[in-house]
Amino acid sequence: MTNVLLTKKYKGREAGSILMDLADGEATALETIGVGQKLKEEQPAPKKKGEKEGTE
């Protein structure tokens, strides 16, 4: 699934809105017609050696 940032108003949503969890085909279609831009997936930060989850 892909997130898309709207660059123009589309179907009642303002420019700057993010459409979340769209199918890849839909996201590509929005880019093709010029109303959106695919957002890159955020990767989780790598854990450092020796760190445990939840330790502060």
Predicted model as a PDB file, atoms N, CA, C, CB and O in Angstrom, pLDDT in the B-factor column:
MODEL        1                                                                  
ATOM      1  N   MET A   1       0.843  -1.170   0.000  1.00 88.00           N  
ATOM      2  CA  MET A   1       0.000   0.000   0.000  1.00 88.00           C  
ATOM      3  C   MET A   1       0.897   1.244   0.000  1.00 88.00           C  
ATOM      4  CB  MET A   1      -0.964  -0.008   1.222  1.00 88.00           C  
ATOM      5  O   MET A   1       2.020   1.230   0.503  1.00 88.00           O  
ATOM      6  N   THR A   2       0.361   2.301  -0.576  1.00 91.00           N  
ATOM      7  CA  THR A   2       1.156   3.497  -0.807  1.00 91.00           C  
ATOM      8  C   THR A   2       0.430   4.732  -0.268  1.00 91.00           C  
ATOM      9  CB  THR A   2       1.459   3.661  -2.307  1.00 91.00           C  
ATOM     10  O   THR A   2      -0.799   4.789  -0.286  1.00 91.00           O  
ATOM     11  N   ASN A   3       1.185   5.710   0.206  1.00 94.00           N  
ATOM     12  CA  ASN A   3       0.631   6.989   0.625  1.00 94.00           C  
ATOM     13  C   ASN A   3       0.883   8.004  -0.482  1.00 94.00           C  
ATOM     14  CB  ASN A   3       1.254   7.462   1.978  1.00 94.00           C  
ATOM     15  O   ASN A   3       1.934   7.981  -1.123  1.00 94.00           O  
ATOM     16  N   VAL A   4      -0.089   8.902  -0.709  1.00 94.00           N  
ATOM     17  CA  VAL A   4       0.022   9.896  -1.773  1.00 94.00           C  
ATOM     18  C   VAL A   4      -0.257  11.279  -1.199  1.00 94.00           C  
ATOM     19  CB  VAL A   4      -0.954   9.577  -2.938  1.00 94.00           C  
ATOM     20  O   VAL A   4      -1.244  11.483  -0.492  1.00 94.00           O  
ATOM     21  N   LEU A   5       0.622  12.225  -1.510  1.00 94.00           N  
ATOM     22  CA  LEU A   5       0.436  13.620  -1.148  1.00 94.00           C  
ATOM     23  C   LEU A   5      -0.269  14.308  -2.303  1.00 94.00           C  
ATOM     24  CB  LEU A   5       1.796  14.315  -0.818  1.00 94.00           C  
ATOM     25  O   LEU A   5       0.231  14.299  -3.428  1.00 94.00           O  
ATOM     26  N   LEU A   6      -1.424  14.905  -2.040  1.00 96.00           N  
ATOM     27  CA  LEU A   6      -2.154  15.599  -3.097  1.00 96.00           C  
ATOM     28  C   LEU A   6      -1.497  16.944  -3.385  1.00 96.00           C  
ATOM     29  CB  LEU A   6      -3.637  15.795  -2.704  1.00 96.00           C  
ATOM     30  O   LEU A   6      -1.223  17.716  -2.467  1.00 96.00           O  
ATOM     31  N   THR A   7      -1.247  17.218  -4.645  1.00 95.00           N  
ATOM     32  CA  THR A   7      -0.652  18.489  -5.046  1.00 95.00           C  
ATOM     33  C   THR A   7      -1.717  19.458  -5.544  1.00 95.00           C  
ATOM     34  CB  THR A   7       0.405  18.265  -6.129  1.00 95.00           C  
ATOM     35  O   THR A   7      -1.459  20.653  -5.692  1.00 95.00           O  
ATOM     36  N   LYS A   8      -2.913  18.940  -5.802  1.00 95.00           N  
ATOM     37  CA  LYS A   8      -4.060  19.741  -6.229  1.00 95.00           C  
ATOM     38  C   LYS A   8      -5.299  19.204  -5.527  1.00 95.00           C  
ATOM     39  CB  LYS A   8      -4.236  19.710  -7.788  1.00 95.00           C  
ATOM     40  O   LYS A   8      -5.299  18.076  -5.035  1.00 95.00           O  
ATOM     41  N   LYS A   9      -6.363  20.018  -5.480  1.00 95.00           N  
ATOM     42  CA  LYS A   9      -7.619  19.575  -4.896  1.00 95.00           C  
ATOM     43  C   LYS A   9      -8.154  18.390  -5.706  1.00 95.00           C  
ATOM     44  CB  LYS A   9      -8.656  20.739  -4.854  1.00 95.00           C  
ATOM     45  O   LYS A   9      -8.151  18.429  -6.936  1.00 95.00           O  
ATOM     46  N   TYR A  10      -8.608  17.348  -5.025  1.00 92.00           N  
ATOM     47  CA  TYR A  10      -9.084  16.139  -5.700  1.00 92.00           C  
ATOM     48  C   TYR A  10     -10.207  15.508  -4.895  1.00 92.00           C  
ATOM     49  CB  TYR A  10      -7.931  15.127  -5.903  1.00 92.00           C  
ATOM     50  O   TYR A  10     -10.021  15.172  -3.725  1.00 92.00           O  
ATOM     51  N   LYS A  11     -11.368  15.346  -5.509  1.00 91.00           N  
ATOM     52  CA  LYS A  11     -12.532  14.699  -4.891  1.00 91.00           C  
ATOM     53  C   LYS A  11     -12.850  15.282  -3.506  1.00 91.00           C  
ATOM     54  CB  LYS A  11     -12.288  13.191  -4.773  1.00 91.00           C  
ATOM     55  O   LYS A  11     -13.077  14.540  -2.550  1.00 91.00           O  
ATOM     56  N   GLY A  12     -12.862  16.601  -3.412  1.00 93.00           N  
ATOM     57  CA  GLY A  12     -13.230  17.266  -2.162  1.00 93.00           C  
ATOM     58  C   GLY A  12     -12.123  17.338  -1.131  1.00 93.00           C  
ATOM     59  O   GLY A  12     -12.330  17.867  -0.039  1.00 93.00           O  
ATOM     60  N   ARG A  13     -10.969  16.825  -1.450  1.00 93.00           N  
ATOM     61  CA  ARG A  13      -9.837  16.899  -0.513  1.00 93.00           C  
ATOM     62  C   ARG A  13      -8.897  18.009  -0.963  1.00 93.00           C  
ATOM     63  CB  ARG A  13      -9.076  15.531  -0.429  1.00 93.00           C  
ATOM     64  O   ARG A  13      -8.614  18.151  -2.152  1.00 93.00           O  
ATOM     65  N   GLU A  14      -8.424  18.783  -0.016  1.00 95.00           N  
ATOM     66  CA  GLU A  14      -7.575  19.929  -0.320  1.00 95.00           C  
ATOM     67  C   GLU A  14      -6.161  19.497  -0.705  1.00 95.00           C  
ATOM     68  CB  GLU A  14      -7.525  20.872   0.874  1.00 95.00           C  
ATOM     69  O   GLU A  14      -5.696  18.424  -0.319  1.00 95.00           O  
ATOM     70  N   ALA A  15      -5.493  20.348  -1.469  1.00 94.00           N  
ATOM     71  CA  ALA A  15      -4.080  20.118  -1.797  1.00 94.00           C  
ATOM     72  C   ALA A  15      -3.300  20.094  -0.486  1.00 94.00           C  
ATOM     73  CB  ALA A  15      -3.519  21.229  -2.776  1.00 94.00           C  
ATOM     74  O   ALA A  15      -3.587  20.872   0.424  1.00 94.00           O  
ATOM     75  N   GLY A  16      -2.334  19.221  -0.388  1.00 94.00           N  
ATOM     76  CA  GLY A  16      -1.549  19.072   0.838  1.00 94.00           C  
ATOM     77  C   GLY A  16      -2.046  17.941   1.719  1.00 94.00           C  
ATOM     78  O   GLY A  16      -1.378  17.570   2.684  1.00 94.00           O  
ATOM     79  N   SER A  17      -3.213  17.387   1.402  1.00 94.00           N  
ATOM     80  CA  SER A  17      -3.733  16.242   2.156  1.00 94.00           C  
ATOM     81  C   SER A  17      -2.958  14.987   1.768  1.00 94.00           C  
ATOM     82  CB  SER A  17      -5.259  16.048   1.898  1.00 94.00           C  
ATOM     83  O   SER A  17      -2.422  14.890   0.664  1.00 94.00           O  
ATOM     84  N   ILE A  18      -2.909  14.044   2.676  1.00 94.00           N  
ATOM     85  CA  ILE A  18      -2.254  12.770   2.396  1.00 94.00           C  
ATOM     86  C   ILE A  18      -3.312  11.676   2.345  1.00 94.00           C  
ATOM     87  CB  ILE A  18      -1.169  12.447   3.466  1.00 94.00           C  
ATOM     88  O   ILE A  18      -4.067  11.480   3.298  1.00 94.00           O  
ATOM     89  N   LEU A  19      -3.356  10.972   1.228  1.00 93.00           N  
ATOM     90  CA  LEU A  19      -4.237   9.810   1.100  1.00 93.00           C  
ATOM     91  C   LEU A  19      -3.412   8.597   1.511  1.00 93.00           C  
ATOM     92  CB  LEU A  19      -4.815   9.655  -0.376  1.00 93.00           C  
ATOM     93  O   LEU A  19      -2.346   8.350   0.948  1.00 93.00           O  
ATOM     94  N   MET A  20      -3.897   7.847   2.483  1.00 93.00           N  
ATOM     95  CA  MET A  20      -3.113   6.753   3.035  1.00 93.00           C  
ATOM     96  C   MET A  20      -3.616   5.401   2.553  1.00 93.00           C  
ATOM     97  CB  MET A  20      -3.138   6.805   4.546  1.00 93.00           C  
ATOM     98  O   MET A  20      -4.807   5.210   2.307  1.00 93.00           O  
ATOM     99  N   ASP A  21      -2.682   4.473   2.426  1.00 92.00           N  
ATOM    100  CA  ASP A  21      -2.963   3.066   2.110  1.00 92.00           C  
ATOM    101  C   ASP A  21      -3.725   2.869   0.801  1.00 92.00           C  
ATOM    102  CB  ASP A  21      -3.747   2.447   3.231  1.00 92.00           C  
ATOM    103  O   ASP A  21      -4.693   2.110   0.744  1.00 92.00           O  
ATOM    104  N   LEU A  22      -3.282   3.558  -0.246  1.00 92.00           N  
ATOM    105  CA  LEU A  22      -3.862   3.353  -1.572  1.00 92.00           C  
ATOM    106  C   LEU A  22      -3.139   2.201  -2.258  1.00 92.00           C  
ATOM    107  CB  LEU A  22      -3.773   4.651  -2.430  1.00 92.00           C  
ATOM    108  O   LEU A  22      -1.962   1.951  -2.002  1.00 92.00           O  
ATOM    109  N   ALA A  23      -3.853   1.507  -3.128  1.00 94.00           N  
ATOM    110  CA  ALA A  23      -3.225   0.465  -3.939  1.00 94.00           C  
ATOM    111  C   ALA A  23      -2.206   1.141  -4.867  1.00 94.00           C  
ATOM    112  CB  ALA A  23      -4.303  -0.350  -4.764  1.00 94.00           C  
ATOM    113  O   ALA A  23      -2.375   2.300  -5.246  1.00 94.00           O  
ATOM    114  N   ASP A  24      -1.162   0.415  -5.223  1.00 93.00           N  
ATOM    115  CA  ASP A  24      -0.106   0.975  -6.072  1.00 93.00           C  
ATOM    116  C   ASP A  24      -0.652   1.511  -7.392  1.00 93.00           C  
ATOM    117  CB  ASP A  24       0.955  -0.079  -6.349  1.00 93.00           C  
ATOM    118  O   ASP A  24      -0.200   2.552  -7.869  1.00 93.00           O  
ATOM    119  N   GLY A  25      -1.608   0.819  -7.979  1.00 95.00           N  
ATOM    120  CA  GLY A  25      -2.199   1.259  -9.243  1.00 95.00           C  
ATOM    121  C   GLY A  25      -2.923   2.591  -9.110  1.00 95.00           C  
ATOM    122  O   GLY A  25      -2.830   3.452  -9.984  1.00 95.00           O  
ATOM    123  N   GLU A  26      -3.650   2.751  -7.999  1.00 95.00           N  
ATOM    124  CA  GLU A  26      -4.354   4.016  -7.765  1.00 95.00           C  
ATOM    125  C   GLU A  26      -3.366   5.155  -7.551  1.00 95.00           C  
ATOM    126  CB  GLU A  26      -5.290   3.895  -6.552  1.00 95.00           C  
ATOM    127  O   GLU A  26      -3.564   6.257  -8.061  1.00 95.00           O  
ATOM    128  N   ALA A  27      -2.310   4.892  -6.802  1.00 94.00           N  
ATOM    129  CA  ALA A  27      -1.297   5.914  -6.538  1.00 94.00           C  
ATOM    130  C   ALA A  27      -0.620   6.344  -7.840  1.00 94.00           C  
ATOM    131  CB  ALA A  27      -0.246   5.390  -5.535  1.00 94.00           C  
ATOM    132  O   ALA A  27      -0.382   7.532  -8.061  1.00 94.00           O  
ATOM    133  N   THR A  28      -0.318   5.384  -8.687  1.00 95.00           N  
ATOM    134  CA  THR A  28       0.297   5.685  -9.980  1.00 95.00           C  
ATOM    135  C   THR A  28      -0.663   6.495 -10.844  1.00 95.00           C  
ATOM    136  CB  THR A  28       0.706   4.384 -10.706  1.00 95.00           C  
ATOM    137  O   THR A  28      -0.240   7.419 -11.538  1.00 95.00           O  
ATOM    138  N   ALA A  29      -1.946   6.159 -10.809  1.00 96.00           N  
ATOM    139  CA  ALA A  29      -2.939   6.889 -11.592  1.00 96.00           C  
ATOM    140  C   ALA A  29      -3.024   8.348 -11.136  1.00 96.00           C  
ATOM    141  CB  ALA A  29      -4.316   6.212 -11.475  1.00 96.00           C  
ATOM    142  O   ALA A  29      -3.129   9.248 -11.970  1.00 96.00           O  
ATOM    143  N   LEU A  30      -2.981   8.591  -9.833  1.00 95.00           N  
ATOM    144  CA  LEU A  30      -3.023   9.963  -9.339  1.00 95.00           C  
ATOM    145  C   LEU A  30      -1.792  10.757  -9.780  1.00 95.00           C  
ATOM    146  CB  LEU A  30      -3.130   9.969  -7.815  1.00 95.00           C  
ATOM    147  O   LEU A  30      -1.892  11.943 -10.097  1.00 95.00           O  
ATOM    148  N   GLU A  31      -0.638  10.101  -9.798  1.00 95.00           N  
ATOM    149  CA  GLU A  31       0.573  10.757 -10.308  1.00 95.00           C  
ATOM    150  C   GLU A  31       0.444  11.062 -11.796  1.00 95.00           C  
ATOM    151  CB  GLU A  31       1.809   9.874 -10.059  1.00 95.00           C  
ATOM    152  O   GLU A  31       0.823  12.140 -12.255  1.00 95.00           O  
ATOM    153  N   THR A  32      -0.090  10.111 -12.537  1.00 96.00           N  
ATOM    154  CA  THR A  32      -0.215  10.252 -13.990  1.00 96.00           C  
ATOM    155  C   THR A  32      -1.124  11.418 -14.377  1.00 96.00           C  
ATOM    156  CB  THR A  32      -0.751   8.961 -14.596  1.00 96.00           C  
ATOM    157  O   THR A  32      -0.819  12.163 -15.308  1.00 96.00           O  
ATOM    158  N   ILE A  33      -2.233  11.575 -13.666  1.00 96.00           N  
ATOM    159  CA  ILE A  33      -3.139  12.671 -14.010  1.00 96.00           C  
ATOM    160  C   ILE A  33      -2.703  14.002 -13.395  1.00 96.00           C  
ATOM    161  CB  ILE A  33      -4.549  12.336 -13.556  1.00 96.00           C  
ATOM    162  O   ILE A  33      -3.321  15.037 -13.643  1.00 96.00           O  
ATOM    163  N   GLY A  34      -1.641  13.971 -12.596  1.00 95.00           N  
ATOM    164  CA  GLY A  34      -1.036  15.204 -12.100  1.00 95.00           C  
ATOM    165  C   GLY A  34      -1.654  15.800 -10.856  1.00 95.00           C  
ATOM    166  O   GLY A  34      -1.520  17.002 -10.626  1.00 95.00           O  
ATOM    167  N   VAL A  35      -2.327  15.000 -10.043  1.00 96.00           N  
ATOM    168  CA  VAL A  35      -2.919  15.547  -8.826  1.00 96.00           C  
ATOM    169  C   VAL A  35      -2.237  15.057  -7.552  1.00 96.00           C  
ATOM    170  CB  VAL A  35      -4.377  15.199  -8.775  1.00 96.00           C  
ATOM    171  O   VAL A  35      -2.584  15.507  -6.459  1.00 96.00           O  
ATOM    172  N   GLY A  36      -1.289  14.160  -7.669  1.00 95.00           N  
ATOM    173  CA  GLY A  36      -0.648  13.622  -6.476  1.00 95.00           C  
ATOM    174  C   GLY A  36       0.779  13.193  -6.709  1.00 95.00           C  
ATOM    175  O   GLY A  36       1.260  13.124  -7.840  1.00 95.00           O  
ATOM    176  N   GLN A  37       1.447  12.904  -5.594  1.00 95.00           N  
ATOM    177  CA  GLN A  37       2.842  12.484  -5.622  1.00 95.00           C  
ATOM    178  C   GLN A  37       3.014  11.375  -4.581  1.00 95.00           C  
ATOM    179  CB  GLN A  37       3.815  13.694  -5.342  1.00 95.00           C  
ATOM    180  O   GLN A  37       2.646  11.541  -3.418  1.00 95.00           O  
ATOM    181  N   LYS A  38       3.576  10.247  -5.012  1.00 95.00           N  
ATOM    182  CA  LYS A  38       3.794   9.133  -4.085  1.00 95.00           C  
ATOM    183  C   LYS A  38       4.805   9.542  -3.022  1.00 95.00           C  
ATOM    184  CB  LYS A  38       4.281   7.867  -4.842  1.00 95.00           C  
ATOM    185  O   LYS A  38       5.793  10.219  -3.309  1.00 95.00           O  
ATOM    186  N   LEU A  39       4.543   9.123  -1.801  1.00 92.00           N  
ATOM    187  CA  LEU A  39       5.477   9.358  -0.704  1.00 92.00           C  
ATOM    188  C   LEU A  39       6.285   8.094  -0.473  1.00 92.00           C  
ATOM    189  CB  LEU A  39       4.731   9.785   0.593  1.00 92.00           C  
ATOM    190  O   LEU A  39       5.766   6.983  -0.589  1.00 92.00           O  
ATOM    191  N   LYS A  40       7.540   8.267  -0.151  1.00 87.00           N  
ATOM    192  CA  LYS A  40       8.395   7.115   0.125  1.00 87.00           C  
ATOM    193  C   LYS A  40       8.027   6.532   1.476  1.00 87.00           C  
ATOM    194  CB  LYS A  40       9.893   7.507   0.089  1.00 87.00           C  
ATOM    195  O   LYS A  40       7.654   7.249   2.404  1.00 87.00           O  
ATOM    196  N   GLU A  41       8.142   5.214   1.563  1.00 77.00           N  
ATOM    197  CA  GLU A  41       7.882   4.531   2.826  1.00 77.00           C  
ATOM    198  C   GLU A  41       8.982   4.888   3.818  1.00 77.00           C  
ATOM    199  CB  GLU A  41       7.796   2.989   2.623  1.00 77.00           C  
ATOM    200  O   GLU A  41      10.162   4.916   3.467  1.00 77.00           O  
ATOM    201  N   GLU A  42       8.588   5.162   5.059  1.00 71.00           N  
ATOM    202  CA  GLU A  42       9.579   5.444   6.091  1.00 71.00           C  
ATOM    203  C   GLU A  42      10.115   4.123   6.627  1.00 71.00           C  
ATOM    204  CB  GLU A  42       8.968   6.306   7.238  1.00 71.00           C  
ATOM    205  O   GLU A  42       9.353   3.220   6.972  1.00 71.00           O  
ATOM    206  N   GLN A  43      11.409   4.029   6.689  1.00 66.00           N  
ATOM    207  CA  GLN A  43      12.046   2.839   7.230  1.00 66.00           C  
ATOM    208  C   GLN A  43      12.314   3.062   8.716  1.00 66.00           C  
ATOM    209  CB  GLN A  43      13.363   2.510   6.466  1.00 66.00           C  
ATOM    210  O   GLN A  43      12.710   4.160   9.107  1.00 66.00           O  
ATOM    211  N   PRO A  44      12.106   2.043   9.553  1.00 68.00           N  
ATOM    212  CA  PRO A  44      12.411   2.211  10.976  1.00 68.00           C  
ATOM    213  C   PRO A  44      13.909   2.420  11.179  1.00 68.00           C  
ATOM    214  CB  PRO A  44      11.928   0.988  11.783  1.00 68.00           C  
ATOM    215  O   PRO A  44      14.728   1.861  10.448  1.00 68.00           O  
ATOM    216  N   ALA A  45      14.254   3.214  12.160  1.00 67.00           N  
ATOM    217  CA  ALA A  45      15.660   3.488  12.437  1.00 67.00           C  
ATOM    218  C   ALA A  45      16.357   2.206  12.875  1.00 67.00           C  
ATOM    219  CB  ALA A  45      15.805   4.582  13.520  1.00 67.00           C  
ATOM    220  O   ALA A  45      15.789   1.424  13.637  1.00 67.00           O  
ATOM    221  N   PRO A  46      17.578   1.983  12.404  1.00 74.00           N  
ATOM    222  CA  PRO A  46      18.300   0.769  12.820  1.00 74.00           C  
ATOM    223  C   PRO A  46      18.638   0.832  14.309  1.00 74.00           C  
ATOM    224  CB  PRO A  46      19.595   0.590  11.985  1.00 74.00           C  
ATOM    225  O   PRO A  46      18.959   1.891  14.849  1.00 74.00           O  
ATOM    226  N   LYS A  47      18.560  -0.320  14.950  1.00 75.00           N  
ATOM    227  CA  LYS A  47      18.884  -0.388  16.379  1.00 75.00           C  
ATOM    228  C   LYS A  47      20.392  -0.481  16.554  1.00 75.00           C  
ATOM    229  CB  LYS A  47      18.182  -1.599  17.055  1.00 75.00           C  
ATOM    230  O   LYS A  47      21.082  -1.137  15.774  1.00 75.00           O  
ATOM    231  N   LYS A  48      20.890   0.180  17.580  1.00 75.00           N  
ATOM    232  CA  LYS A  48      22.318   0.110  17.880  1.00 75.00           C  
ATOM    233  C   LYS A  48      22.592  -1.172  18.648  1.00 75.00           C  
ATOM    234  CB  LYS A  48      22.789   1.355  18.692  1.00 75.00           C  
ATOM    235  O   LYS A  48      21.738  -1.655  19.390  1.00 75.00           O  
ATOM    236  N   LYS A  49      23.776  -1.714  18.468  1.00 72.00           N  
ATOM    237  CA  LYS A  49      24.155  -2.925  19.184  1.00 72.00           C  
ATOM    238  C   LYS A  49      24.133  -2.667  20.693  1.00 72.00           C  
ATOM    239  CB  LYS A  49      25.556  -3.410  18.733  1.00 72.00           C  
ATOM    240  O   LYS A  49      24.617  -1.640  21.168  1.00 72.00           O  
ATOM    241  N   GLY A  50      23.580  -3.590  21.412  1.00 67.00           N  
ATOM    242  CA  GLY A  50      23.573  -3.480  22.872  1.00 67.00           C  
ATOM    243  C   GLY A  50      22.336  -2.781  23.421  1.00 67.00           C  
ATOM    244  O   GLY A  50      22.100  -2.827  24.628  1.00 67.00           O  
ATOM    245  N   GLU A  51      21.545  -2.139  22.580  1.00 61.00           N  
ATOM    246  CA  GLU A  51      20.337  -1.463  23.067  1.00 61.00           C  
ATOM    247  C   GLU A  51      19.196  -2.457  23.152  1.00 61.00           C  
ATOM    248  CB  GLU A  51      19.951  -0.278  22.147  1.00 61.00           C  
ATOM    249  O   GLU A  51      19.039  -3.320  22.289  1.00 61.00           O  
ATOM    250  N   LYS A  52      18.411  -2.327  24.194  1.00 65.00           N  
ATOM    251  CA  LYS A  52      17.225  -3.163  24.339  1.00 65.00           C  
ATOM    252  C   LYS A  52      16.000  -2.304  24.120  1.00 65.00           C  
ATOM    253  CB  LYS A  52      17.180  -3.848  25.731  1.00 65.00           C  
ATOM    254  O   LYS A  52      16.009  -1.112  24.426  1.00 65.00           O  
ATOM    255  N   GLU A  53      14.938  -2.907  23.589  1.00 64.00           N  
ATOM    256  CA  GLU A  53      13.703  -2.168  23.329  1.00 64.00           C  
ATOM    257  C   GLU A  53      13.075  -1.741  24.640  1.00 64.00           C  
ATOM    258  CB  GLU A  53      12.711  -3.020  22.509  1.00 64.00           C  
ATOM    259  O   GLU A  53      13.019  -2.521  25.590  1.00 64.00           O  
ATOM    260  N   GLY A  54      12.593  -0.481  24.696  1.00 61.00           N  
ATOM    261  CA  GLY A  54      11.879   0.006  25.856  1.00 61.00           C  
ATOM    262  C   GLY A  54      12.763   0.424  27.010  1.00 61.00           C  
ATOM    263  O   GLY A  54      12.237   0.803  28.056  1.00 61.00           O  
ATOM    264  N   THR A  55      14.067   0.377  26.878  1.00 56.00           N  
ATOM    265  CA  THR A  55      14.975   0.778  27.954  1.00 56.00           C  
ATOM    266  C   THR A  55      15.246   2.264  27.854  1.00 56.00           C  
ATOM    267  CB  THR A  55      16.300  -0.021  27.895  1.00 56.00           C  
ATOM    268  O   THR A  55      15.609   2.775  26.795  1.00 56.00           O  
ATOM    269  N   GLU A  56      15.065   2.954  28.976  1.00 54.00           N  
ATOM    270  CA  GLU A  56      15.354   4.384  29.003  1.00 54.00           C  
ATOM    271  C   GLU A  56      16.254   4.713  30.144  1.00 54.00           C  
ATOM    272  CB  GLU A  56      14.085   5.197  29.095  1.00 54.00           C  
ATOM    273  O   GLU A  56      16.612   5.876  30.333  1.00 54.00           O  
TER     274      GLU A  56                                                      
ENDMDL                                                                          
END                                                                             
